[in-house]
Structure formats: C-alpha cells, structure tokens
Amino acid sequence: MASNAKPARSRRSRSAKRPGASVHLGLAAAAMVALLILTLLGPLMSFGTVDHSGVGSLWRQVGYIAIFIACVIAIRPFSNPERLAVVPWPLLLALGWCWLSLLWAIDPSIALRRLILTSVIIWGVFVLVRQLGYDRALAMIRLLLVIALVVNFASIAVAPEMAIHQVNDPEDTSLVGDWRGVMGHKNIAGLIGALTVLFFAFDRQRIPRLVQIAVIVPAAIFLLYTSSRTSMALCVGGVVLGLIFARYKSRYRSAVIGMVIVLGIVGAWAQSAYSDPFMRVLNDPTAFTGRTQIWQALYQYHLNNRWFGSGYGSFWNIGDRSPILYYGTDWVRTIAQGHNGFLDLLVQIGIPGLILVLFATLVWPLIQLLNSRATEGERGALIAATLLFCIAHNGSESSLMDRDMIGQVFLMVAIAMLCTLVRLEKRDGRLRMSTEALNWANKRGERSRPTAPDPAPSADPAAT
C-alpha cells in the first residue's frame, strides 16, 4: 500500500505542473541579449555595403531565426498557448495592413522576407519583455548600452581612422572629424549615445547616483562629438518631456504635455510664417544634407500612389524595379532610404497604413501612459522619453516598422515595457477586486449565520 502511494503522488504532482509549466528564464534572457546584440551590431555588420538587390545579410537572418526558436522554446507555448498572444491589437492591425500590401507589392518576394523579419522581431521583443519583466529587461538593456559605449570610446582611442569620419566623399568633407565609433555612421552613433542618456536619466532603481552620472556624462560627450544634431536636439527634448512626466500628477500631466506639444506646433508655424530665412532653408535643395531632394522624389511618388503605395518593403533596394530610379535624379537614385520614416511608410503602405502605424506606435501608447497609474513617476518618464525620441527621430532618419533598425527595436522595447506595466496593473486590480469580493462575502455570511438561542431561565432560585 505504501509503495503504491508515493508514485501516485508523484504522478499527480507532475500532472499539476504540466498545464502551467514555467517559462525558461535563462533561455529567455539569452535570447534577449542576442536580440539586442544583433540590433546594435547591425550597422557594423553592414558597414561599407549598400545592398540594392534586397538579398540582405545571411548571418543576421540566421541569427534572428535562432532567436525566434529560442523564444518559442523559452515560453513553452504548448503548456500555455496564451503566451504567444503578446502583441497589442493596434500593432496587429498595422502589421495586418503591411501583410495585406504584399498583394500589390512591386517585389513580393523581397517584401515577404523583410516583413517576416519585422514581424518576428516585434513578436520577439514583446514576448521577451513580458516574460522577463520590466526590471530584468531594463537591466539588460542598460548593461548592453554601457558595453556599446565602452566599445565606441575604445575604438576612438585604438583606431581613430576607422572610428572618426575621415573623408566621406572627395566633394563632401562635412563629416570629417565626427565620431562614429563602431556604428558605421555618426547619425547611428548619435542615436546610441542619446538612447544611453535617456535609459540612465530616469528610473535608476538601485543604481548608485555616482554610477548613473558616470554613464550619462560620457554618453553625452560621445553624443556631442558625433555632431548628430537630430539626436542631440531630441535627446534634450526627451529629457525635458521625461521630467515633465515625472513631475506632474496624472490629472495634470496630459494637460501639460498637450500644452507643450501645442506650443511647439504654434512656434514652428510662427517661425515658418514670419521667418523668410527659415523658408529659404527648407526650399534649398542642399539643405538638411540634401534630404529635401529625397523627400521631393518620395512626395511625387505618393501623389501618384496615395492609398496603397508600392507595398511594404518594395520601394528601396529592390533592384531595377525600385521607384526611386524613376522619381529621383542624380545621387538620389543611389541611396538606400528616404531619411524620413513617415514618408518611407507613406510611399510603401499608403495613407491608411501610415495612420494605422502612427496610431499603434504613438497615439495608443500615449493613451495608455496617460491613463495608467502603473506608469506614474520615473517609469513612465523613461517610457515616454524613449517613445517620443524614437518616433520623432524618424523626421530625419528611417526606422519606423523597418526590421531590426535600432530606432525601431527600441521603440518596440518601450511599448513592450509599457504593456507589461499596464498588464500587471490590471492583474493586480483583478486580484484586489476578487479579494475584496471574497472578504465581503465572508462578512455577509457571518452576519447571516444563525446564532445559538440563549438558554431558558432556570426555575430553581438557587441557579440564579
């Protein structure tokens, strides 16, 4: 009898564990590290090469496939299929339109490969951040950003001829002297420096104040020497926005942030309306390092393809069928991106697609930020600063919904961290409500429970 009882208990314990098998945190952490390393090394791996054929890097593709497999194994979806459903519905709608655009894509085969990579990376970021949790994910991101900063500074000291722009073009020496580290270009290096500042400026948790300063100051110095004006301006704006977000209570925060945005729009309008030099700069084809010539070609293509565009991933780097060869002139035909993520999406997935993407990556996350108590204070400040930095950075560079671009990956990280905090808040709220309901039911049961009747008075006078 005793010998049969023990196996029975062990069988029951194994069956009880099977439906809710825990996540393999070690494998999830390794997958997260690998994903961030591949993202940060992407510019270095493609340094000096512009692939106009759309073939892509085999090593990066193999690496992301391995990360995807590791994610699936780590979350053990067979025991809990709900772990697969991590991407919020607005992003699913935006991705759905991108997938639909393959029906009219100029080059469906290249577009399909790019969209698979984009979808896999988005899903991987959300599933890893959710399973690792906000604190673990933040610690890992900070560690890798510090390592990247150290490597960039080391490259400046050891190999300045590679880490500092020398002569970009015999006719264009404007980049000479700008730091780029191992990132391939000063704009990418500036992006990494700005993100490092933002990720250490808010929600320092257990990091000593001196360590926080020891990271922010070198990151700011590196950012300054890259001469990446966009990243510098947006980094300052992100810090200011984060301070506003952390300073004001939830009932005042939306009004203050809205006021800042409105003032910025009014200021930009006033400058454009009353400043002739400003308008001359915008109309100058050499301004913004020639970006206006690129934007003009993109806009002309948009006028002829307003609603559907070329299809996701079917505008740049698709060989002889690329629309830029017909709408661009001179050197514009040789570049690999539009240097404006909003215009790049507009010419690829049209007006409906751009609206869906902006709602999923800006409007919906801001609504969650402003209406959740879990994102108050430093945590919300970090997410808000990173979110708006990555979105606004697309005004001069293209990364929005574009595979493993650094800005895109960190944008998804910010939204995933937001979703994790909001999800935990809702779960705690449900637990609190169920606990309160149980306590109320118990108290009501105690009040309605019949009490024992008092004993009848005794007829014996001695008993009284």
C-alpha positions in Angstrom: 0.0 0.0 0.0 2.7 2.5 1.0 4.8 1.6 -2.1 1.9 2.4 -4.4 1.0 5.8 -2.7 4.3 7.5 -3.5 4.2 7.1 -7.3 0.6 8.2 -7.3 1.6 11.4 -5.6 4.5 12.0 -8.0 2.2 11.4 -10.9 -0.3 13.9 -9.5 2.5 16.5 -8.9 3.8 16.1 -12.5 0.3 16.5 -14.0 -0.3 19.5 -11.8 2.8 21.2 -13.1 2.3 20.4 -16.8 -0.6 22.8 -17.6 1.2 25.8 -16.3 4.8 25.0 -17.0 7.0 27.9 -16.0 9.0 30.0 -18.5 12.6 29.2 -19.0 14.0 32.5 -17.8 17.6 31.6 -18.6 16.9 30.9 -22.2 14.6 34.0 -22.5 17.4 36.2 -21.1 19.9 34.7 -23.5 17.5 35.4 -26.4 17.0 39.0 -25.2 20.8 39.6 -25.1 21.3 38.0 -28.5 18.5 40.2 -30.0 19.9 43.4 -28.6 23.5 42.5 -29.7 22.3 41.8 -33.2 20.4 45.0 -33.3 23.4 47.1 -32.1 25.8 45.2 -34.3 23.6 45.6 -37.4 25.2 48.8 -38.6 28.7 47.4 -38.1 27.8 44.2 -40.0 26.5 46.2 -42.9 29.2 48.8 -42.8 30.5 49.9 -46.2 27.9 48.0 -48.1 24.6 49.2 -49.6 22.6 46.2 -50.9 20.4 47.4 -53.7 19.4 43.9 -54.6 17.4 43.1 -51.5 19.4 40.0 -50.6 20.2 41.0 -47.1 22.7 39.5 -44.6 22.6 35.8 -44.3 24.2 35.8 -40.9 21.7 38.2 -39.4 18.8 36.3 -40.9 20.2 33.0 -39.4 20.7 34.8 -36.1 17.1 36.1 -35.9 15.7 32.7 -36.8 17.7 31.2 -33.9 16.4 33.9 -31.6 12.9 33.1 -32.7 13.3 29.4 -32.0 14.8 30.2 -28.6 11.8 32.4 -27.7 9.4 29.7 -28.6 11.3 27.1 -26.5 11.7 29.5 -23.6 8.0 30.4 -23.2 6.8 26.7 -23.6 3.6 27.6 -25.6 2.3 24.0 -25.6 1.6 24.3 -21.9 0.2 27.8 -22.1 -0.7 28.9 -25.7 -1.8 32.3 -24.4 1.9 33.3 -24.0 2.1 33.6 -27.8 -0.5 36.4 -27.9 1.6 39.3 -26.7 1.5 41.9 -29.4 -1.2 44.6 -28.7 -4.1 44.8 -31.1 -3.2 48.2 -32.6 0.2 46.8 -33.7 -1.5 43.7 -35.1 -3.8 45.9 -37.2 -0.8 47.8 -38.5 1.1 44.6 -39.3 -2.0 43.2 -40.9 -2.2 46.1 -43.3 1.5 45.6 -44.1 0.8 41.9 -44.8 -2.2 42.9 -47.0 0.0 45.2 -49.0 2.0 42.2 -50.3 -0.9 41.7 -52.7 0.1 44.7 -54.6 3.8 44.9 -53.7 6.2 45.6 -56.6 8.5 42.8 -55.5 6.5 40.4 -53.3 9.5 38.0 -52.6 11.8 40.7 -51.2 8.9 42.3 -49.3 7.9 39.0 -47.8 11.4 38.4 -46.4 11.5 41.8 -44.9 8.0 41.7 -43.4 8.7 38.2 -41.9 11.8 39.7 -40.2 9.9 42.7 -39.0 7.1 40.6 -37.6 9.4 38.2 -35.9 11.4 40.9 -34.2 8.3 42.7 -33.0 6.9 39.5 -31.6 10.2 38.5 -30.0 10.6 41.9 -28.3 7.1 41.7 -26.8 7.3 38.1 -25.7 10.7 38.5 -24.1 9.9 41.8 -22.3 6.7 40.3 -20.9 8.3 37.1 -19.7 11.5 38.7 -18.3 9.5 41.6 -16.7 10.2 45.3 -16.7 13.1 45.3 -14.2 15.1 42.5 -15.8 14.6 43.8 -19.3 15.6 47.3 -18.3 18.8 46.0 -16.5 19.8 44.0 -19.6 19.3 46.9 -21.9 21.3 49.2 -19.7 24.2 46.7 -19.5 24.4 46.4 -23.3 24.2 50.1 -23.8 27.1 50.6 -21.4 29.1 47.9 -23.2 28.4 49.6 -26.5 29.5 53.0 -25.1 32.8 51.5 -23.8 33.5 49.8 -27.2 32.8 53.0 -29.0 35.2 55.0 -26.8 37.8 52.2 -27.1 37.5 52.4 -30.9 38.1 56.1 -30.8 41.3 55.6 -28.9 42.6 52.5 -30.7 41.5 53.0 -34.3 40.6 56.7 -34.8 41.0 56.4 -38.6 38.0 53.9 -38.5 36.1 55.4 -35.6 36.2 59.0 -36.7 34.9 60.1 -40.1 37.7 61.0 -42.4 36.7 61.9 -45.9 33.2 60.8 -46.7 33.3 61.9 -50.3 36.0 63.9 -52.2 33.4 66.6 -52.8 31.9 66.5 -49.3 34.1 66.9 -46.2 31.3 67.9 -43.9 31.6 64.7 -41.9 35.3 64.9 -41.3 36.1 64.8 -37.6 32.7 63.5 -36.5 32.8 60.5 -34.1 31.0 57.3 -35.2 32.7 54.6 -33.1 32.0 51.2 -34.5 28.5 52.2 -35.6 29.4 53.0 -39.2 27.9 56.5 -39.3 27.8 59.4 -37.0 24.0 59.5 -37.0 23.7 55.9 -35.8 26.4 56.6 -33.2 24.5 59.7 -32.1 21.3 57.6 -31.8 23.0 55.1 -29.5 24.5 57.9 -27.3 21.1 59.6 -26.9 19.4 56.4 -26.0 22.1 55.7 -23.4 21.4 59.1 -21.8 17.7 58.5 -21.8 17.8 55.0 -20.3 20.0 56.2 -17.5 18.4 59.6 -16.9 15.2 58.1 -15.4 14.2 55.2 -13.1 17.7 54.5 -11.9 16.3 51.9 -9.4 19.2 50.5 -7.3 21.9 52.1 -9.4 24.0 54.5 -7.2 23.8 58.1 -8.2 27.6 58.3 -9.0 27.3 55.3 -11.4 24.3 57.0 -13.1 26.3 60.2 -13.6 29.4 58.2 -14.7 27.4 56.7 -17.6 25.3 59.8 -18.6 28.3 62.2 -18.8 30.4 60.1 -21.2 27.3 59.2 -23.2 26.5 62.9 -23.6 30.1 63.7 -24.5 30.1 60.9 -27.2 26.8 62.2 -28.5 28.2 65.8 -28.7 31.2 64.7 -30.7 29.1 62.8 -33.2 27.7 66.1 -34.2 24.4 64.4 -34.8 22.1 67.4 -34.4 18.9 65.5 -34.6 19.8 63.1 -31.8 21.2 65.9 -29.7 18.0 68.0 -30.0 15.7 65.1 -29.5 17.7 63.8 -26.5 17.3 67.2 -24.8 13.6 67.2 -25.7 13.2 63.7 -24.4 14.8 64.6 -21.0 12.6 67.7 -20.7 9.5 65.6 -21.5 10.5 62.9 -19.1 11.0 65.5 -16.3 7.5 66.9 -17.0 6.0 63.5 -17.0 7.7 62.6 -13.7 6.9 65.9 -12.1 3.2 66.3 -12.6 0.4 64.2 -11.3 -1.7 62.1 -13.7 -4.7 64.5 -13.7 -2.4 67.4 -14.7 0.1 65.5 -16.9 -2.0 65.2 -20.0 -2.8 68.9 -20.0 0.8 69.9 -19.5 2.2 67.6 -22.2 -0.6 68.7 -24.6 0.3 72.3 -23.9 4.0 71.6 -24.7 3.0 69.9 -28.0 0.6 72.8 -28.9 3.3 75.4 -28.1 5.8 73.6 -30.3 3.4 73.4 -33.2 2.5 77.1 -32.8 6.1 78.1 -32.6 7.0 76.1 -35.7 4.1 77.7 -37.6 5.1 81.2 -36.4 8.7 80.7 -37.5 7.7 79.4 -40.9 5.2 82.2 -41.4 7.4 85.1 -40.3 10.9 84.0 -41.0 11.9 84.2 -44.6 15.4 82.7 -43.9 13.7 79.6 -42.5 11.6 79.2 -45.6 14.6 79.6 -47.8 16.4 76.9 -45.9 13.5 74.5 -46.5 13.4 75.3 -50.2 17.1 75.0 -50.6 17.9 71.6 -52.3 21.2 71.4 -50.5 19.7 71.9 -47.0 19.4 69.1 -44.5 22.4 67.5 -46.3 20.2 67.2 -49.4 17.3 65.4 -47.7 14.8 67.8 -49.3 15.7 66.4 -52.8 14.9 62.9 -51.5 11.7 64.0 -49.9 10.6 65.7 -53.1 11.0 62.4 -55.0 9.1 60.5 -52.4 6.3 63.0 -52.4 5.9 62.9 -56.1 5.6 59.1 -56.0 3.0 59.5 -53.2 0.9 61.8 -55.4 0.5 59.0 -57.9 0.0 56.2 -55.3 -1.9 57.9 -52.5 -3.8 55.0 -50.9 -1.8 51.8 -51.5 1.8 52.8 -52.2 4.4 50.4 -53.6 3.7 47.7 -51.0 5.6 47.1 -47.8 9.4 46.8 -48.4 9.0 47.4 -52.1 10.4 50.9 -52.6 14.1 50.8 -51.7 16.8 48.3 -52.6 14.8 46.0 -54.9 17.0 46.3 -57.9 16.0 47.8 -61.3 12.3 48.0 -60.3 12.8 50.5 -57.5 10.6 53.6 -57.9 13.4 55.9 -56.8 15.2 55.2 -60.1 12.3 56.8 -61.9 11.3 59.6 -59.5 14.8 60.5 -58.2 17.6 62.3 -60.0 21.4 62.2 -59.8 22.7 60.9 -56.5 19.2 60.4 -55.1 19.0 57.2 -57.1 21.9 55.7 -55.3 20.7 56.0 -51.7 19.1 53.2 -49.6 16.4 55.1 -47.6 14.4 58.3 -47.6 15.8 59.7 -44.4 12.2 60.2 -43.1 10.4 57.2 -41.7 7.0 58.7 -42.2 7.5 59.4 -45.9 9.0 56.0 -46.3 6.0 54.3 -44.9 3.7 56.7 -46.8 5.1 55.6 -50.2 5.1 51.9 -49.2 1.8 51.3 -47.4 -0.2 54.5 -48.3 -2.2 56.8 -46.2 -4.3 54.1 -44.4 -1.1 52.2 -43.5 0.7 55.3 -42.1 -2.4 56.2 -40.0 -2.5 52.7 -38.5 1.2 52.7 -37.7 1.1 56.1 -36.1 -1.9 55.1 -34.0 -0.2 51.9 -32.9 3.2 53.4 -32.1 2.3 56.9 -30.8 -1.4 57.6 -30.1 -2.4 54.3 -28.4 0.8 54.1 -26.3 0.3 57.8 -25.1 -3.3 57.0 -24.1 -2.0 54.1 -22.1 0.7 56.2 -20.5 -1.7 59.0 -19.5 -4.4 56.7 -18.1 -2.4 54.2 -16.1 -1.2 54.5 -12.5 1.5 51.9 -13.1 3.3 54.3 -15.4 3.4 57.3 -13.0 6.7 58.7 -11.9 10.1 57.6 -13.2 9.0 54.5 -15.0 6.5 56.5 -17.1 9.1 59.2 -17.7 11.6 56.7 -19.1 9.0 55.1 -21.4 7.6 58.5 -22.6 11.0 59.9 -23.3 12.1 56.8 -25.3 8.9 56.6 -27.1 8.8 60.1 -28.4 12.5 60.2 -29.1 12.3 57.1 -31.4 9.2 58.4 -33.1 10.5 61.9 -33.7 13.9 60.6 -34.8 12.0 59.4 -38.0 11.8 63.0 -39.0 15.3 62.8 -40.4 16.1 59.0 -40.4 14.1 56.0 -41.4 13.5 53.2 -38.8 9.7 53.0 -38.2 8.4 49.5 -38.8 11.7 48.7 -40.6 13.1 45.3 -39.5 15.9 45.5 -37.0 16.7 49.2 -37.3 17.9 50.4 -33.9 15.3 53.1 -33.5 12.5 50.5 -34.4 13.7 47.9 -31.9 14.0 50.4 -29.1 10.6 51.8 -29.9 9.1 48.3 -29.6 11.0 47.8 -26.4 9.4 51.0 -24.9 5.9 49.9 -26.0 6.5 46.4 -24.7 7.7 47.7 -21.3 4.6 49.9 -21.2 2.3 47.0 -22.0 4.0 44.9 -19.3 3.4 47.5 -16.6 -0.2 48.1 -17.7 -0.9 44.3 -17.7 0.5 43.9 -14.2 -1.7 46.8 -13.0 -4.8 45.2 -14.5 -3.9 41.8 -13.0 -3.3 43.3 -9.5 -6.6 45.2 -9.9 -8.5 42.0 -10.7 -6.8 40.2 -7.7 -7.7 43.1 -5.4 -11.3 43.1 -6.6 -11.7 39.4 -6.2 -10.1 39.6 -2.7 -12.5 42.4 -1.7 -15.5 40.4 -3.1 -14.4 37.3 -1.1 -14.0 39.4 2.1 -17.4 41.0 1.6 -19.0 37.5 1.0 -17.4 36.2 4.2 -18.6 39.1 6.2 -22.1 38.8 4.8 -22.1 35.1 5.6 -21.0 35.8 9.2 -23.8 38.3 9.7 -26.5 36.0 8.2 -25.3 32.9 10.1 -27.9 31.9 12.8 -26.8 32.3 16.4 -27.4 29.9 19.2 -30.5 30.8 21.3 -30.0 32.0 24.9 -30.6 29.2 27.5 -34.1 29.3 29.1 -34.1 30.8 32.6 -34.0 28.2 35.3 -36.9 27.6 37.7 -34.5 26.9 40.5 -34.0 30.0 42.6 -30.6 28.7 43.5 -29.5 28.7 39.9 -29.9 32.5 39.8 
